[in-house]
Each structure stands twice: as structure tokens, then as C-alpha cells.
Amino acid sequence: MIKEISLTYIDYLQRKNADDLAFYPLSTLEKAIDEQKILTCEENGQQSGYLWHGAIRSGKDTVIYQACVDYDARKRHLGWGMVSELIALCT
């Protein structure tokens, strides 16, 4: 997982997959980044996807608002890696 999160890249993926994802304003995504509620993945040193989650509270469910992996990087378990990281953060 990479730590630097690119708002531009998230916006790009959101637009590229507009038929499958809800569109959120950049200000909303920027707030999620500031609150550290977005995990990302990479392949070959390039951002390849993101997972936006809700608050992590002990003993409570955590919501995944949106998750997307770039089409060219799919079927490589990157999405599962982000979900696994979120599970680890929740436990």
C-alpha cells in the first residue's frame, strides 16, 4: 500500500468508472484524505486503486463507501489487499 494519496488520481478513477461508481465532489474526497479514511494500492510503483471507508470504532461495523481498482490492474488481488489492510486497522 502506498501512503501518498493523489486526489487527482482518485478523481480520475471515479470519472473513468462513472457507470459503476457514485460521483463525490473533490471537497468531500479531500476531507476523507485529511481524515485518513482512504487507503490506496499500487502496482509497479504506480497508484492502482483506492478504498474509502468510514470511521473505525471498536466493536462497531466500518462502512466502505467506495472502492475501485484501475481496470488494467484488476485480478491481481489489489482490492483484497486494501480490504485486508482495513480489517487489520479495525481489529
C-alpha positions, -999 to +999 in steps of 0.1 A: +000+000+000+012+035-007+009+063+017+007+094-005-028+098-018-034+117-050-068+134-051-062+139-089-059+101-093-089+093-072-109+118-093-096+102-125-106+067-114-140+080-102-147+096-136-133+067-156-156+043-138-186+066-136-210+039-148-201+018-117-194+044-090-212+073-074-196+106-081-184+125-050-172+162-051-135+167-047-140+186-015-156+155+001-127+133-011-102+158+001-118+158+036-117+119+036-080+121+027-074+146+055-092+123+080-071+093+068-101+074+056-087+064+022-064+035+016-046+031-017-028+003-036-001+003-061+013-019-089+048-014-102+052+018-082+020+034-097-012+041-079-037+015-090-068+019-068-083+033-036-108+023-008-127+050+010-140+039+044-159+053+073-150+058+109-132+029+127-148+024+161-141-005+184-169-031+183-188-013+155-191-020+118-170+000+094-185+012+062-168+010+028-182+040+008-163+033-024-136+010-037-121+010-071-091-007-088-079+006-122-091-017-149-056-026-161-046-037-125-076-059-117-075-096-110-042-092-090-058-092-055-051-054-050-087-049-038-084-077-014-051-062-001-069-029+007-098-048+024-072-068+044-055-036+055-088-021+066-096-053+085-063-050+103-070-014+112-104-023+126-090-051+148 
